[in-house]
C-alpha cells in the first residue's frame, strides 16, 4: 500500500527541504562552506591561531587600509555566532542571520532571480555596508564618538550580506506581512545596540545600512520580476507555497469576452 505524503505545513516543509538543493544550489554550497569554516576555527585551530586568522580577516579600519581585499572577502567566509549555546543571544543572532538571512532569504533570491543576482545581492550588501560603515567610523572617530580602539575591533561574518537578503526577502511575503517584516529587519539590530554617544555601535550602523541597501533594491525591476522557467509558473509558485494565480505568478489574461484565435 502506498503511503500518502503528509499534508499541511509539515508536508510543505518536507517538500521545501527535498527541493532545496535544486532550487538554491549555490546557497546550499555556501552554507556548507560556512559550517566547515566555523568548525575549523572553533575546533581545528588553537584559540591563539583562530584569533590570528579572524583578526587578519576582520574588516576594521586598519585592515581595510592595509589589506582591503582579503579582509572584505575573507570575512564573508565565516559567521560570527554560535550553533551550540542555544540559550544565548548570540544563538538568536545566528538564527536571524545564518538561518533566515542566508538559508531562507538568500535561497529565495537565488531561486527567483538566479545565482548571479543572488551573489551580487549578498556580496554587494556585504561590501557596500562594510565600506559605508567604515566612513561612519572615520567620522565618529574625528568627533570623539567612538573610542580609538575601534580601529582594531574584531568585525567579521556574514551578517551584513544576510541583512541585505532579509530586506529583499520582503517580496517573498504577502502584502499584509511586508510592513511588519520590514519593521523586524530594522528593529532587531537595535535590540542589542550599545550607545557611546549620538550613534549606536558600528555593527548596528552596518546592519541598518545593509537593510537600507536591500530595501533600495526592492524597486529594481530585476528583483521584482520572477525568472521564466521551463517548468512553468505553477511549479515555481508551488516551490514557495503559492497557489496558481497568486500575485507572484500573475500574468496578463485575455480581455473578458474575447475568443481565443482558432487553431490551424
C-alpha positions in Angstrom: 0.0 0.0 0.0 1.4 3.4 -1.0 1.8 5.8 1.9 0.4 9.3 1.4 2.8 12.2 2.0 1.9 14.4 4.9 -0.3 17.4 4.0 -0.4 20.9 5.5 2.5 22.8 6.9 4.5 19.7 7.6 4.1 18.5 4.1 5.1 21.9 2.7 8.2 21.9 4.9 9.2 18.4 3.8 8.8 19.4 0.1 10.8 22.5 0.7 13.7 20.5 2.3 13.7 18.0 -0.5 13.7 20.6 -3.2 16.2 22.9 -1.6 19.3 21.6 -3.4 17.5 22.0 -6.8 16.2 25.5 -6.0 19.2 27.0 -4.4 22.4 25.0 -5.0 24.7 28.0 -4.6 23.2 29.0 -1.3 23.4 25.4 -0.1 27.1 25.2 -1.1 27.8 28.5 0.7 26.1 27.3 3.9 28.2 24.2 3.8 31.3 26.3 3.4 30.3 28.4 6.4 29.7 25.4 8.6 33.1 23.9 7.6 34.9 27.2 8.3 33.1 27.6 11.6 34.1 24.1 12.7 37.7 24.8 11.5 38.3 27.9 13.6 36.2 26.6 16.5 37.7 23.1 16.8 40.5 22.6 14.3 42.7 25.6 15.4 44.1 26.6 18.7 42.5 29.7 20.3 45.5 31.8 19.5 45.7 30.7 15.9 41.9 31.2 15.4 42.2 34.7 16.8 45.1 35.4 14.4 43.1 34.2 11.4 39.9 36.1 12.3 41.9 39.2 13.3 43.6 39.3 9.9 40.2 38.9 8.1 38.4 41.4 10.3 37.0 44.4 8.4 38.2 47.1 10.8 39.8 50.3 9.6 43.4 49.2 9.9 42.8 46.0 7.9 40.8 47.8 5.3 43.7 50.2 4.8 46.4 47.5 4.9 44.8 44.6 3.0 41.3 45.5 1.9 40.5 42.7 -0.5 41.4 39.8 1.9 39.6 41.5 4.7 36.4 42.2 2.6 36.1 38.8 1.0 37.7 36.6 3.6 35.4 37.9 6.4 32.4 36.6 4.4 33.8 33.0 4.8 32.9 32.9 8.5 29.9 33.6 10.6 30.1 35.3 14.0 27.8 33.3 16.2 27.1 30.0 17.9 25.3 26.8 17.0 25.5 25.2 20.4 24.7 27.7 23.1 21.0 27.8 22.3 20.1 29.9 25.3 22.4 32.9 24.4 21.6 36.0 22.4 24.4 35.0 20.0 22.3 32.0 19.0 19.3 34.2 18.3 21.6 36.3 16.1 22.8 33.2 14.3 19.2 32.1 13.6 18.4 35.5 12.2 21.5 36.0 10.0 22.5 32.5 9.0 19.1 30.9 9.3 16.6 33.5 8.0 19.0 35.7 6.1 21.2 33.1 4.3 19.4 29.8 4.4 15.9 31.2 3.6 16.0 34.7 2.1 19.2 34.3 0.0 18.0 30.9 -1.2 14.7 32.6 -2.2 16.6 35.3 -4.2 18.7 32.6 -5.9 15.6 30.7 -6.9 13.7 33.8 -8.1 16.5 35.8 -9.7 19.3 33.3 -10.4 22.7 32.6 -9.0 24.4 35.7 -10.3 21.9 38.2 -8.9 21.9 36.3 -5.6 25.6 36.5 -5.3 25.5 40.2 -6.3 22.9 40.9 -3.6 24.9 39.2 -0.9 28.4 40.4 -1.8 27.1 43.8 -2.7 25.4 44.2 0.6 28.4 42.8 2.5 31.0 45.0 0.7 28.9 48.2 0.4 27.7 48.2 4.0 31.2 47.5 5.3 32.7 50.4 3.3 29.9 52.8 4.2 30.2 51.8 7.9 34.0 52.5 7.7 33.1 56.0 6.6 30.8 56.4 9.6 33.5 55.1 11.9 36.1 57.6 10.5 33.7 60.5 11.0 32.8 59.3 14.5 36.5 59.0 15.5 37.1 62.5 14.4 34.3 63.7 16.6 35.3 61.5 19.6 32.0 59.5 19.4 33.9 56.2 19.2 36.9 55.1 21.2 40.2 54.8 19.2 40.3 51.1 19.9 37.5 50.6 17.3 40.2 50.9 14.6 41.4 47.4 15.5 38.0 45.9 16.5 37.2 42.4 15.6 34.5 42.5 12.9 33.8 39.6 10.5 30.9 37.5 9.4 28.0 37.2 7.0 25.5 39.4 8.8 25.7 42.5 6.5 25.1 40.4 3.4 22.4 38.4 5.3 20.7 41.7 6.3 20.5 42.8 2.7 18.9 39.4 1.8 16.5 39.8 4.7 15.4 43.1 3.3 14.9 41.8 -0.2 13.1 38.9 1.2 10.2 41.2 1.9 9.0 40.5 -1.6 8.5 36.8 -0.7 5.7 37.7 1.8 2.1 38.6 1.1 1.4 42.3 1.1 -0.1 42.3 4.6 3.1 40.8 6.0 5.6 43.1 4.4 5.4 46.1 6.7 5.8 44.0 9.9 8.7 42.1 8.3 10.4 45.4 7.3 10.0 46.7 10.9 11.6 43.5 12.2 14.5 43.7 9.8 15.2 47.3 11.0 14.5 46.7 14.7 16.4 43.5 15.5 19.9 45.1 15.2 18.8 47.9 17.6 17.8 45.4 20.3 21.4 44.8 21.3 22.8 48.2 20.3 25.4 49.9 22.6 25.4 53.7 22.6 28.6 55.6 23.4 27.3 58.9 22.1 24.9 60.1 19.4 25.5 56.9 17.4 25.0 53.3 18.2 27.9 50.8 17.9 29.3 50.5 14.4 27.9 47.0 13.9 24.4 48.3 14.4 25.1 51.0 11.9 26.3 48.4 9.4 23.2 46.3 9.8 21.0 49.3 9.3 22.9 50.4 6.2 22.8 46.8 4.8 19.0 46.8 5.4 18.6 50.2 3.6 20.6 48.8 0.6 18.3 45.8 0.5 15.1 47.9 0.7 16.5 50.1 -2.0 16.8 47.1 -4.3 13.1 46.3 -3.9 12.4 48.9 -6.6 14.8 47.4 -9.1 12.7 45.5 -11.8 15.2 42.7 -12.0 14.4 41.7 -8.4 10.7 42.2 -8.7 10.4 40.1 -11.8 10.5 36.3 -11.5 12.6 34.3 -13.9 10.7 32.4 -16.6 11.3 28.7 -16.1 10.9 25.7 -18.3 8.9 24.0 -15.6 6.2 26.7 -15.9 4.9 29.3 -13.4 2.8 26.8 -11.4 5.9 24.8 -10.5 7.8 28.0 -9.5 4.9 29.1 -7.4 4.4 25.8 -5.6 8.0 25.8 -4.5 7.2 28.7 -2.2 3.7 27.6 -1.1 1.9 29.9 -3.5 -1.2 28.9 -5.3 -1.5 29.2 -9.1 -3.0 32.6 -9.9 -1.4 34.4 -7.0 0.4 37.7 -7.3 3.8 36.2 -7.6 2.9 34.4 -10.8 0.2 36.6 -12.2 0.3 37.2 -15.9 -1.9 39.3 -18.3 -5.0 37.5 -19.4 -7.2 37.9 -22.4 -9.9 40.6 -22.1 -13.2 39.4 -20.9 -15.5 38.2 -23.7 -12.8 37.7 -26.3 -12.4 34.4 -28.0 -9.1 32.6 -28.5 -7.8 32.5 -32.1 -8.9 29.4 -33.9 -6.3 26.7 -34.2 -4.9 25.9 -37.6 
